[in-house]
Amino acid sequence: MASFGYFLFLCGLSQALSS
């Protein structure tokens, strides 16, 4: 469960850096 939340955090971070 915690790892899934961390995965979503990384996805959001990647999009923030990408835009």
C-alpha positions as CSV (number, residue, x, y, z in Angstrom):
1,M,0.0,0.0,0.0
2,A,2.7,2.5,1.0
3,S,4.7,1.6,-2.1
4,F,1.7,2.3,-4.3
5,G,1.3,5.8,-2.8
6,Y,5.0,6.4,-3.4
7,F,4.6,5.3,-7.0
8,L,1.8,7.9,-7.5
9,F,4.1,10.5,-5.8
10,L,6.9,9.8,-8.3
11,C,4.4,9.9,-11.2
12,G,3.2,13.3,-10.1
13,L,6.7,14.6,-9.6
14,S,7.7,13.4,-13.1
15,Q,4.8,15.3,-14.6
16,A,5.6,18.4,-12.6
17,L,9.2,18.3,-13.9
18,S,8.1,17.5,-17.4
19,S,5.6,20.4,-17.8
